[in-house]
Amino acid sequence: LTTRKTDIATAFGQGLSDAISYSNAGELAAKIERYLSHESERRNIARELRDIIQRDHTAAALFARTLPEAIERLRGRKR
C-alpha cells in the first residue's frame, strides 16, 4: 500500500491505483483490514501488479520506449 500518487495511477491504471493507495490513516487502516481478511482479493491485486510490471517495467520495455527516440536525436545532431 502507498500514498496516492499520480505516477502510480499512470503506471497501473486508476482501478489498481485506487486499490493500493490511501489518502489518510483511516483509509490505510481500512485497506489493511480488508486485505488481511480477503486473501483472494489481495492475491488478485498482487497478480495484476506483477503482470503489469513484468510487461511494462522491465529493462527491455524501458529500452524499447527510449532507444528509438535517443537514436533519432543522435541522427538529428549529425545533420
C-alpha positions as CSV (number, residue, x, y, z in Angstrom):
1,L,0.0,0.0,0.0
2,T,1.2,3.5,-0.8
3,T,0.0,7.1,-0.5
4,R,-1.8,8.4,-3.6
5,K,0.5,9.5,-6.4
6,T,-0.3,10.4,-10.0
7,D,2.6,8.3,-11.3
8,I,1.1,5.2,-9.7
9,A,-2.2,5.8,-11.5
10,T,-0.3,6.4,-14.7
11,A,1.7,3.2,-14.4
12,F,-1.0,0.8,-13.2
13,G,-4.3,2.4,-14.1
14,Q,-6.8,4.2,-11.9
15,G,-8.5,1.0,-10.7
16,L,-5.3,-0.6,-9.4
17,S,-4.1,2.7,-8.1
18,D,-7.3,3.1,-6.0
19,A,-6.9,-0.5,-4.7
20,I,-3.3,0.1,-3.4
21,S,-3.4,3.8,-2.5
22,Y,-4.7,5.7,0.5
23,S,-5.1,9.3,1.5
24,N,-5.2,9.2,5.2
25,A,-4.6,6.9,8.2
26,G,-8.3,5.8,8.4
27,E,-8.3,4.7,4.7
28,L,-5.0,2.9,5.3
29,A,-6.3,1.0,8.3
30,A,-9.5,0.1,6.4
31,K,-7.5,-1.3,3.5
32,I,-5.2,-3.2,5.7
33,E,-8.1,-4.8,7.5
34,R,-9.8,-5.6,4.1
35,Y,-6.8,-7.2,2.5
36,L,-5.9,-9.2,5.6
37,S,-9.4,-10.7,5.6
38,H,-9.8,-11.1,1.9
39,E,-6.8,-13.2,0.7
40,S,-8.1,-13.9,-2.8
41,E,-8.7,-10.2,-3.5
42,R,-5.2,-9.4,-2.2
43,R,-3.7,-12.1,-4.4
44,N,-5.6,-10.9,-7.4
45,I,-4.3,-7.3,-7.0
46,A,-0.8,-8.6,-6.5
47,R,-1.1,-10.7,-9.6
48,E,-2.3,-7.8,-11.7
49,L,0.5,-5.6,-10.5
50,R,3.1,-8.3,-11.2
51,D,1.8,-8.8,-14.7
52,I,1.9,-5.1,-15.5
53,I,5.4,-4.8,-14.0
54,Q,6.7,-7.8,-16.0
55,R,5.2,-6.5,-19.2
56,D,5.8,-2.7,-19.0
57,H,8.5,-2.1,-16.5
58,T,11.5,-4.2,-17.4
59,A,14.8,-3.1,-18.8
60,A,13.7,-4.4,-22.2
61,A,10.5,-2.3,-22.1
62,L,12.4,0.8,-21.0
63,F,14.9,0.4,-23.8
64,A,12.1,-0.2,-26.3
65,R,10.5,3.1,-25.3
66,T,13.6,5.2,-25.0
67,L,16.2,4.0,-27.5
68,P,14.3,4.8,-30.7
69,E,13.9,8.4,-29.6
70,A,17.5,8.6,-28.5
71,I,18.8,7.2,-31.8
72,E,16.7,9.8,-33.7
73,R,18.0,12.6,-31.6
74,L,21.6,11.4,-32.3
75,R,20.9,11.2,-36.0
76,G,19.5,14.8,-35.9
77,R,22.8,16.1,-34.5
78,K,24.8,14.7,-37.4
79,R,22.9,16.8,-39.9
